Amino acid sequence: MTAAAASMWQPQEEGLREICCLMERQISPNSDQHLIWQQLQRYSQVGDFNNYLAFILARAEGKSAEIRQAAGLLLKNNLKTSYRSTSPSHQQYIKLQLLSCLGATDKTIRSTAGTVISVIVQSGRLLGWPELLQALVHCLDSNDLNHMESAMDTIYKICEDIPEELDLDVPGLTERPINIFMPRLLQLFQSPHSTLRKLSLGSINQFIVIMPKAMLLSMDQYLQGLFVLARDVAADVRKLVCSAFVQLIEVRPAFLEPHLRTVIEYMLLANNDSDDEVSLEACEFWSAYCDANLPPEGLREFLPRLIPVLLSNMVYADDDESLVDAEDDESIPDRDQDLKPRFHSSRLHGTENGEDPDDDIVNVWNLRKCSAAGLDVLSNVFGDELLPTLMPLIQERLSTPNHSEWKEREAAVLAIGAIAEGCFNGLYPLLPEIVTFLLPLLEDKFPLIRSITCWTISRFSKFIVQGIVQQQKGHEQFDEVLMGLLHRILDSNKRVQEAACSAFATLEEEAAEELAPRLEVILQHLLCAFGKYQRRNLRIVYDAIGTLADAVGGELNQPKYLDILMPPLIAKWQQLSNSDKDLFPLLECFTSIAQALGPGFAQFAEPVYHRCINLIQTQLLAKVDPVAAGVQYDKEFIVCSLDLLSGICEGLGSGIESLVGKSNLNDLLVQCCMDDATDIRQSALALLGDLARVCPIHLHARLLDFLNIATEQLNVSQVKEAVSVANNACWALGELAVKVHQEISPVVIKVVSYIAPILQNPEGFNKSLLENSAITLGRLGWVCPELVAPHMEHFMVPWCSALCMIRDDFEKEDAFRGLCAMVRTNPHGAVNSLAYMCRAIASWHEIRSNDLVNEISQVLNGYKQMLGSGAWEQFLTNIEPHVAQSLSRYQV
């Protein structure tokens, strides 16, 4: 790139003045940002607009740094999408201007230029800009602080965004860029300037995960540098040292093993650093150590020193935002920013229902939460070994009568919750005492003690429920906990309401049918909360009601309970508009209620069903024409509505037929099954399978469409892209097969050709997809044996292996009916995999269908005749004894 080539372009004075004026208005707090954005859009249509921005950043000396920075940031955003389509001469001009900024006296200009340079390197690669490397090396070697800082800031940004780019060969260079930079970066560890020490260490840390050869060769020097910088006066540098040790223990623990004692000693000190950010980074080390599966012995001797540090760091910091929570704030409406984004999990058919993570009482990750998480992880590794050190500290903090030390008490309650699972064996005998101690804290004066007590009680939910049977006064204890949480659900503090509702939902999941005798009082409290909660916590009440419905099932289907539950929910349902996002949790709640009530939901079904159809229809229109639809597109409405329709399907069974027959669900469902959003396809295919089960007659009009669409979701490229969609498609095809029989024949061969490779190469696929693939393959073989049986030898071994993994139920029975039908059609196709087939048969604990037992017996006796008695006896002696033993029940 020559200066002459790039200098041919010059800005027009008028254009420059207009753009500078626009930048000035953009950074003004009182300007009309939408209008400015429209003007910028118009300017961006001009081919050399980015040149103007580069000129303003680099050369507009008379303008304020804020205006120049605004131009640079706009340039960065533009180049992210348009760099490759920018003409080469304009690219050269922009690069030349950016390089001229590297030694700028104003730090803002230098930093902004570094950000833009990193974006260009991401788009155009280093090999498209060899002059940059020369300029950076020149700046690093210059001994001028501005130039060195600017070069390091740029290198750091490139390392942060695309570290692998520096470990590639660049034409014209004898060495890779990282080999040129690494010795210079390590040398800067000794710089007297903290900014250079920070940027050089931060840059090298970006390579820990990818570990290029240059770093491996420099590892000893790097580690020595870390130990020196561990005592750095700058907190930013100490934080990066901690970050380096955490990353190394996570991905390359072998490098630290020779120095482990020294590192642990340092991290203990750093965990108590005067700077909270250093302490937080150091605190991550303990979880990382445990997750790295290093020998526990390396950490064991430090526990008596580590545990007190973690416990003291679990105390609320004076500036923690949680401390500003008002005492009684239930009547203060939530602001929009108070409403956390919510994510609906699309319906998945299979054995792997993902568990919800523990509800997050503290939303911001901080030293307190990290310390509690560290204690949790340590308790899972060391178990009851923690208790002799920890329990006296907890008891000491809990026994303080001083109100001013309430934060110490709160941290002690948090600690009990953190170790609830890991130290279970040691704590379980003390459970009655722990619960007896915690219950009064639900009434504590301080809201944050009430809220953390709810969470801690929820951590013991499983053991409290087990105690109903196993412990004297277990029922009494369960009732006290239940009522304690119900009272806190009606607390006057929003934070306590949230914690109590979440804790109660956890207790519900564990207690299940134990809740049935207490349903009336539970519903009264939940619906009372429903009437008083603000928007954010209302979502948690919906969740608690939905979880209750899942837990007690049909017990809910009694008039006295429905009279409490349904009128407020229906009133809210009618009150919310079709564009109100508060509908999402209500739709989810209705899904659980529909499944729980079963046919009892029929009295509420029609308006709910038609609302779902309307929501889907409106949103599909909004996707292409929001003006005509009257709402902005949001796929969540479609996903939640599809899932609720599935819930109604599950609840009403064939009772949904009249509703489906009078609606255009078929056409909408075809569209949803083809949608480009994976979660819409996932839920749509789940609904397709549910409808196939209960009213297949209504799918006939679009049956071929459904079959073809579902089949293509099993194409290998689709499976890799969206395994949950493939899982539901596979399940739906199996459900359709057993209902439409021969009508599935047009897609059978293709489905088999897609499923067989999934079973042959199961690595990377979840258990649910493998089970559904095995079941659907069997169902296709059952209804179309003449089509599937000729291909048996290609999939018998992996198919039978997958069948072994499936639990006994009617779906497994269908698969084995298919196995028997295929063997009858093509007995020679399974001879070479007979041992695998026998293992699959032996995987049954009990087959409830006598017909199937007889079919399997006929198949086995058929092979006995085919092989002859001598060969059959030899075969039985060669297979595992438990398999041979299990075959005896089939009179063979």
N, C-alpha and C positions, 0 to 999 in steps of 0.2 A: 504494500500500500504506500503510495507516495503522497506527500503533502500536496503536490501539484494536482494530482487526480482528484483529491477530495476538495481542494480549495476552489474548484471551478464553481461550486455552489455558493451563493451568497444570499442572505435573507433580504427580503424587501422591507424597507423601513416601516411602511404602513402595516404590513402583515405582522411584523414583530411587535409593533405597538399594540395592535388589537389582541394578540395572544397574551402578551404580558398583562394587559388590562383584565383579560378574562381570568388569568391565573390569580391576579390580585383579588378579584371578586370571589373566586373559588375558595380562597383561604379566609375570607371574611365571614364571621359567624352569622351575620344578618342577611346574607345573600340568598337568592332563590336557587337552591342547588339543582332542582329539576330543570329549570330554564338553562342554567349553565351546562348541565349535562347534555341537553339537546344541542346547544351551540357547539360543544366539543365534538359531538357526533358528526355535526356538519363539517367541522374543520378536519376531522379524521378522514374524510373522503378526499381531501386534497393530498396529492402524492408526496409532497415534501413537508407535510405537517410535522413529522417526527424530527426532521432536520432542524426546524425552528425550535422544537423543544430541547434538542441537544445543544443548540447554540445558546439558548437562554441559560441552561444549566452550567455550561462551561465558560461562556464569554460575556454574559450580561452583567458586567462588573457594577454598573450603576444601580442594579436592582437589588432588593433585599434578599437575604439568604432564603427566607421563607418562600418567595416567589420562585426562585431558582430551584429550590427543592421540590416545590409543587410540579414544576415542569418536568423535573427528573423522574418523579414518581409516576406521572402520567405517561412519560416515555416508556418506563418499565412496563406498565400495564399494556400499552399498545404493542410493544415488541413481543410480549408473551404470545400474542395471537398472530402477529403480522410480520415477524422478522424474516421468515423464510420467503415471504412474498414481496419483501422490500427490494428495490432494484439494487444491484451490486454497488453502484456509485453512491447511492444514499447510505447503504450499509457502511461503506468505507468512511464517508463523512462522519457518521455517528460514532464509529469506533475511534476516529482520530480525536474528536472532541472529548470523548470519555477518557482517553489516555492522557489528555492534557490536564484533566482534573486530578490525576493521581497525587500530585504534590500540592494541591490547593491549600491555601492557608486556613480556609474555613472548614472545620471538621464536618459540618453538615453536608457541604458540597462533596467532600471526599467520600463520605459514607454513602451518599445517594448514588454517586458514580459507581461505587463498588457493587451496589445492588443491581444496577442496570447491566454492568459487565457480566455478572453472574447469570442474568437472564439470557444475554446473548450467547454465552458459552453453552447454556442448556440447549438453545435452539441451533446454533451454528457450529458447535463443537470447538475444541481447542485447535484442531488441525486447520480450521478455517480462520484462525487468528494467531499465527505464530508470533506476530509483533507483541502481543499481550504478554507472553512468557518472558520475552526479552525485557520488556518494560518493568515487569514485576521484579525480576532478578536485579535489574539495575537499581530500582528503588530500595530493595532490601539491602543492597551492598553500599548504599550511598552515605550511610551514617547521618542522614538528615531525618529528624524525627517525623516531620510531616509526611515525607515520602515513604518512610518505613511503615508508619502507622497505616497509611492509605493502602500500601501493597498488602500488608497483613490483613487488613479488614476485607479486602477483595478476595484474598486467598481463603480466608475463613469462610466467606459466603459461598465460594465455589465448593469448598470441602463439605459444607453443610448441605448444599443442594445436590451436588453430583460428585462425590468423592472418587467414584470409580473412573471418572474422566481423566484424573491426574495419573492414573496407573495404566495408561495406554500409550502405545508407540505413536509419536508424532513425526510425520515426514520432515526431514531436515534437521532433526535433533538426534544426537548420538545416544541420549538417555531419555528415559521416561520423565515427565515433569516431576513426579514425586521424588525421584532420585536426586533431582536438582534442588528441590525445596527442603527435603527432610533434614539434611545436615544444617541448613540455615535456620529451620524452625527450632531444632534442638539447641542450637547455639543461643537463640533468643530466650531460652529458659533463664539465662544468666543476665538478661538485659536489666539495667537499672530502672527501666520504665515499666510500670505494672501493666499498662495497656498492651505492650508488646509481649510480655510474659503470658498474659491472659489469652491473647489472640493466637499465639503460637501453640500453646497447650490445647486450646479449644480446637484448633485445626487438626492437630495430630489425633486427638480423641475421636474425630469423625471416622478414622480409619480402623478403629478397634474391631468393629464387626466384620469388615471385609478383609482385614489383615493382609495387605499387600506385602510382597517380598521385601520391599525397602523397609517396612516397619519391623518385620521379623528380624532382619539383619541388625536393626538399631534397637532391639528390645532392651538389651542391658543398659544402654545409654538412656533410653526413655525412662526405665524404672528408676535409675539413679537420679534422673532429673525430677521425677515425681517425689521421691523422698526428700529432695532439697526444697522443692516448691511446697511441700506439706507444711512448712513453717513460714510460708510467705505472709507478709504483713497485709496483703490485699485479700479481702474476703472472696472476691470474684475468682481469684486464682485458687484459693483453698477449696472452694466449691467445685472447681473443675478437677482438682486432684481427687476429691471424693468421687466425682462422677466417673473418672478414669478407673478407679479401683472397683466401683460397682460394675461397670461394663466388663472389665477384665474377669471378674469373678463369675459373671454371667456367661461369657462366651469363650474365654480362654483361661480358665482357672489354673491350668498347669503352670503358667508363667508366674503366678503369685504364690504357688505352694511353697517354694523355698523361703519366701519372705512373709509367710502367713502370720506368724506371731507379731511381727513388726507392723503389718498392715492392720491387724485387729486392734492392737494397742492404739494405733493412730486413729482408727475409726471411732474407738471409744472416746478418745479426747475430742475428736471433731463432732461427735454426737452431742457434746456439751458446749459447742462453740458459741461465742458471744453473738455471732451472726446466725439468725434463724435459718437462712437459706443454706448455709454450710451444714448446719445441724440436720436439716431435712435431707440433703443429699447424702450425708453420712448414714442417716437412719435407714436409707434404702438398702444398705449393705447387708443387713442381717437377714432380710427376706431373700435377697439374691444369693447369699451364702447357702441358705437352706435349700433353695430351689436348684442350686448347682449340684446337689447330691454329693457334696464333699463330706468326708468323715465327720460325724458330729463331735468326735473327740477334740478336733481342732478348736471348737468353740466352747466346749463344756466347761473348762476351767474359768472361762471369763464370765459365765452366767451370773455369779454373785455380784459382779461389778456392773454388768450390762443391764440387768433387770431394774435396779433402782433408777438408772438413767432413763430407760424407756418410760417407767412409771412417772417420773417427774416431768418428762416431756409430754405426757398425756394430759397434763393440767392445761385448761384453757389459757391461752396467752391473753394479756390485757387488751390487745387490739383485735382479738378475734371478732369477726363480724357477727357471730352467733350471739355475742353478749348484748347486742343492741335490741334483741327481741323484746317486745313490750310484755308486760306482765299479763294483762288481759286485752288481747288484740283481736278477739274473735269477731267483733263487729266491724273491724276495719276492712273494707273491700280489698281484694287482691288487685294489684296492678298487673298489666299484661306481662311485664318483665318478671313477675313473681311466678308465672306459670312455666314450669320446666317443659321443654319439648318432650313429647311422649312418642313412643315407638310401638306400634301394634305388631305382634308376632303373627305372621300368616299361619294359617292352619297347616299342620304337618301330620300325615297319616303314617304312623309307625310306632316303634317301641321307644324312640328317644324323645320324650317330651323334655325339653331343656328346662333346667331349674332356674328360677329367677335368682339373680344375685341378691345378697342381703340388702335390704333397703338402706339407702345411704342417709344416715342421720345428718352427717356433715357433708355438704355438697362440695366444698372447696378442699382440695388435697393440701394438707398442711402437716406440720410436725406432729401435732396431736394425733391425727388420723394415721399417719405413717407409723408412729410409735405403737399405736394399738394394733395395726396390721402386722408389724414386726413381732409383737408379743404373741399374736394369734399363730403366726407361722412357727415361731419357736416352740409354742406349746404343742403343735402337731408333730414336731421332731423330738422334743425332749420329754413331752408328757408331764407326768406327775413330778419329775425331777425339779420343775420350776417352783413347786409349791412351798418347800421349806424356806426359800428366799422370799418369795412373793407374798405369801399369805400374811406374815407378820407386818409387812409394809402396808398391805391393804387394810388390815385390822386397825393399825395405828391411825391411818387416815380416816377410816370410818368412825372411829370412836371420838374424834375431835368434836367437842360441843360448841366450838366457836363458830358463830354464823359467818364470820368474815372469811373463814377457811372453807367455804362451801365448795369451791372449785377443786380442792384436794379430795373432798368426799366424792364429788362427781367423777373424778378421774379413777378413783378406786372402784366405783360401780362399773365404769367402762372396762377396767381391767378384768373384773370378774366375768363380764360378757365376752371379752376377747379370748379368755382361756377356757370357755365353757365346753368346747368340743375337744380340744387337745388334752386337757387335764380331766377328762370326764371320769376316769376310773377313780381318781383321788377325790373328786368333788361329789360323786354320786351319793356316797354315804352321808354327806353333809347337806344333801339337797333340801330336806325339810328345814334345816336351820337357815340355809341361804334364802329360801323362799320366804320364810318367816321374817328374815331381816329385810328383804327387798320390799315386801308389801307395804310397810309404812312409808317407804320412800316415795311411793306413788302419790302420797298426799303431801310431799315436802313443800315447803314455802317457795323454793326456787324452781322455776319452770324447767331449767336445763337438767336438774336432778330428776324431776318427774319424767322427762322425755328419755333420758339415758336409762332410767330404770325400766321403762317399757321395753327398750331394745334389749337390755340384758336379760330380762325375763323371757323374751322371745327366743334367745339363744339356748335357753333350757327347755323350750317347748316339748321336744321329743321326750326328754327325761321326765318332765312333769306328767305327760300323758302315760308313759310307761309306769309311772308311780301309782296310777289309779289301780293297777292290778298288783303291783309288786310291793307297795309300801302301805303300812298301816296308816290310816287317815289320808290315803292317797286321793280318795274322792273329795274329801274335805279341802285338801290343798288345791286340787284342780279347780273347785268351785270358787275358792278365794281368789285365785289368779284370774279366772274368767271374769268375776265381778269387778276385780281391781282394774283390769284393762277396760272393761265396759264403762266404768265410771270415768276413766281418763279419756275415753273417746269423747266424752261430753265436757272435757276440760275447757276453760275459758281462754287458753293460750293455743294459738294455731300450731306451733311447733310440737306441743304435747299431743294435740289431736292427731297430727300426722304420725308421730311415733307410736301412739297407742293403736291407731288403725292398722298400721303396718305390722305391729307386733301381734295384734289380734288375728290378722290374716295368716300369719305364720302358725299361730296356735291352732287355727281352724284346720289347716292342712294336716297337721299332726293328729288332731283329735277326731276328725271325721265323724263317725256315727255317735261318738260320745256327746256330740253337741245336740243330738236330736231331743233329749228330754228338756233341754234348756233353750229350745228354739224361740219360744215366745218372748222371753226376756232379752235374748240377743237381738231379735228383730226390732223390738221396741227401742232399744238403745241405738241401733244402727239407723233406724228411720228418724229418730229424734235428731241424730247428728246430721242426717240428710237435710233436715229442715233448718239447721242453724249454721252449717258450714259455708264458708266462702268458696269460690270456684276451684282453687287449687286442691284443697283438701277434699272437696266433693268427689274428685276423681278417685281418691283413695277409699272413700266410702263405697263407691261403685265396685272397686276391686274387692273390698271386704265382703260385700253382698254376693258378688260372683263367686268368690272362694267358698263362701258359706253354702251356696247352691251346689257347687261341685262336691263339697264335703258331705252333705246330708242327702243329696239326691232326691228320690221320690218322697222322703219324709216331709219335704216342703209342700207337697201337694195336698194341703188340707185347708179348708175354707178359713179357719181361724188365723192361719199364717198368711194366706194370700190376701186377706182383708187388711192386714197390717202392711204387707210388702208392696202390693201392686198399685194401689191408687196414687201414692206419691210419685212412683216411677213413671206411671202413665201420664200424670200431669206434667212432669218434666219433659217427657217425650213429646208431648203436644206443644209445649212451650218453646222448645228449641227449633230454630229454623234449619232448613236443609244445608245452609252454609256455615252453621255454627260448629266449631271444632269440639265443643263440649259434648257433641253427640257421640264422639268416638268411644269414650269409656262407657257411655250408656249402652251403645250397641254391643260392646263386649259383655257388659253385665247381663243384658237380655239374652245373649248367646248362652251363658251359663244357666240362666233361669229356664230357658226353653229346654235345654238338655235335662235339667233336673226334674222339671214338672212332667216331662213326657207328654202323654195325651192330655194331661191337665192344662197344658198351655193353649189348647185349641180355642178356649174362650177369648184369648188375647191375640191369637195368631194373625187374623186377617188384616187389621190395620198395620201391624208390624211388618208383615210380608210385603204389603203394597208400598209401604214407605221405603223398604229396602230396594224394591224394583225401581221406584221413582228416583232414589238417590243414585243408583247405578246408571240409569238412563241419563239423568241430568249431568253427571260427571263425565260420561262418555261424550256427551255433546260439548261440555265445557272444554274438553281436551282439544277440540277442533274449532270451537266458536264460543268463547266465554261470554260474548255479548248476548248471543241468542239464548244461551243457557241461563244467563242472569247470575251466575256464580263463577268464581275463579276455580280452575281445576285443582283438585287435591286427591291423589290416588287413594289416600287413606280411607276416604268415604266409601270407595268401591270395595277395598279389601275388607273393611269392617262389615259392610253390608253382605258381602258374599259369605263371610264367616257366620254371620247371624242366620242367613238362610240355611247354611249347613246345620246350625244348631237347631233350627225349627224342624228341619228334615229328620235329624236324629231324634228329636223329641216326639214329633207327631207320627213318624213312620209313614205308612201309606195314607194317613190322614191329611197329608199335604197335597195329595193328588188334585183335589178340586181347585186349590189355589194355583198350582202350576198350570193346570189345564186352561185357566181363564186369563193367563198372563203371557207376555212375550219373553219369558225367562230364557227359553231356548236360544233365541236370536242374540240376546244380551250375553248369554254364557259363551256362545261361539266367539263373540268379539273379545270377551275377557280372556278366554283360553289362548287367544292369539296376541294379546297385548304385549307391548315391548317391555313393560315393567314386570320383573320376575315375581314380585310378591302378589301382583294381581293374578298372574298365570297360576301361581301356586295355590291360591285360595280358590280360583275358578275350577281347577282340576280336582281339588278336594270336594267341591260341591258337585261336580260331575259324578264322582264316585258315589257320593251320598245319594244323589238322585237315582243313579243306576240301581242302588240297593232297594229303594222304596217305591219308585214309580218309573221303571224303565220305559213303559209305554209312551210316556210323554217326550222321550228323547228320540223316538223313531224318525220324526220329520227331519232332523239334522244329524242322524246317527253317523252317516259316513263322514261328515265334517268332523264330528267329535273324535271318531276313531283315527282319522288321518292326523288331526292336530295333536292328539295325545301321543300318537306313535312317534311323531317327529321330535317330541321333547326327549326321546330316548336316544336320539342321534348322539354319537360320542362327543361332538363339539358342544351340543346343548347340555349334556350331562355335566361336562367339566365346568361349564359357565354357571349352571344353576342346578346343583344336585337336588335341592329340595323340590324344585319343580318337576324334575325327572322322577323323583320318588312318588309324588302324588299322581303323575301321569301313569306310572307303572301300576300303582294301586287301582286307579280308576279303570284302566284297561282290564284288569283282573275282575273287578266287580261287573263290568259290562259283559265280559265273556260268559260268566255263569248265569246272566240274565237273558242275553240275546242269542246265545248258543251259536249256531252256524252263521248268523249274520255278521259275526266278527271275522269271518274267513278272509275278506279282502286284505286285511292287514296282518294276518297271523305270521306269515313268513318274515315279513319285515320286522315285526316286533321281536321274534325269536332271534333274528340276525343282530338286533341291537342289544338284547338282554344277555345273550351268550357271552359276548366279550366282557360285560360288566362282571359276570360271575367268574370268568376265567382270569380276570385281572382285578381282584377286589381291593388291592391296595389303594388307599386314598378315598375310598367310598365309605359312607357311614353304614352302620349296621342296618338301619331302616331300609335303605335302598336295596341292600343285598337280600334282605328277607322278602321285601315286596317283589323283587325280581324273581326269586325262587318260587314264590306263591303264584305269581301271574304266569310264569312259564308252565307250572303244573296245571293251572286252570285252562290255559290254551290247549294243552295236551289232552285235557279231559273232554273239552267240547269239540276239538278238531284233531283227534289223534292221527287221522290219516295224513294231515298236513305236517304235524310236528314230528311224529315218530321216525320218519326217514332220516332225520338229522340228529337223532339221539346221541350217537357216539361222539359227536363234536362237543356236547355239553354235559354228558352224564356225570363225569367225575366232579367238576366244580359245582354242579347243581345239587348233587347228593350231599356234598360237603356243606353247602348252604342250608339244605333242608335239616341237617343235624342241629343247626343253631336255633331253629324256630321253636317257640314254646307250643305246647299242646293246645290247639283250639280248632275251631271249625275251618279257618283258613288253611291250616296245615292239613286238615282232612281233605279239603279240595285238591291241594297240591298232590297228595298221595293217590287220590282217585285218578288224577292225570297220569301219574307214574304208572299205575296199573293199566290204564287204558293204552298208554304208549307201548308198554311191554307186550300186551296182548297183540297189538298191531305189528310190532317189530321186535320179537324176542331176541333176535341176534344182535340188535343194536345195543343191548345192555350187558352182553356176556362178558366183555372185557372189563367192565366196571362193576361186576357183581358184588365184589367185596364192599365197594363204596355204597352201593344200593342197600346192602344188608346193614351197614353202619347207620344209614339214614333211618331204616325201619326200626333199628334198635334204639334210636333216639327218643322214641315214644315212651312216656311213662304209662299212659293209659289212653286207648282209643275208645271213645264212647260209642261209635257207630259199629254195630255188629256187622253190617253190610261191608264196611271197609275192612274189618278184620278178616272176613271171608275172602274178599278180593286179594288181599295181601297173601293170605294162605294159599290161594290158587296160583298166584304168581310164583311163590317160592317152590311149591310142589311142581309147577311146570318146569322150573330150572333143574329141580332134582331129577325129574324124568329125562330132561334133555341131556344132562351130564352123565346120568347113570349113577347107581348107588355108590359105587366105589369112589368115583371122582367127587361126588357130593360130600361123602364122609371126609375125604382128603381136604376138600375146600373148608369144611367146618373146623378141622384141626389147625388150619393155617390162619384163620381169622382170630381176632381177639376173643378170649374166653367169654367176656361179658356179652359180646355180640352174639356168639354162638348160643349162649344160655338164653338170651332174649328171644332168639328165633324159635325156641322150643314152644313158645305159647301159640305158635301158628300151626301146630300139628304137622311139622315137617321133619 
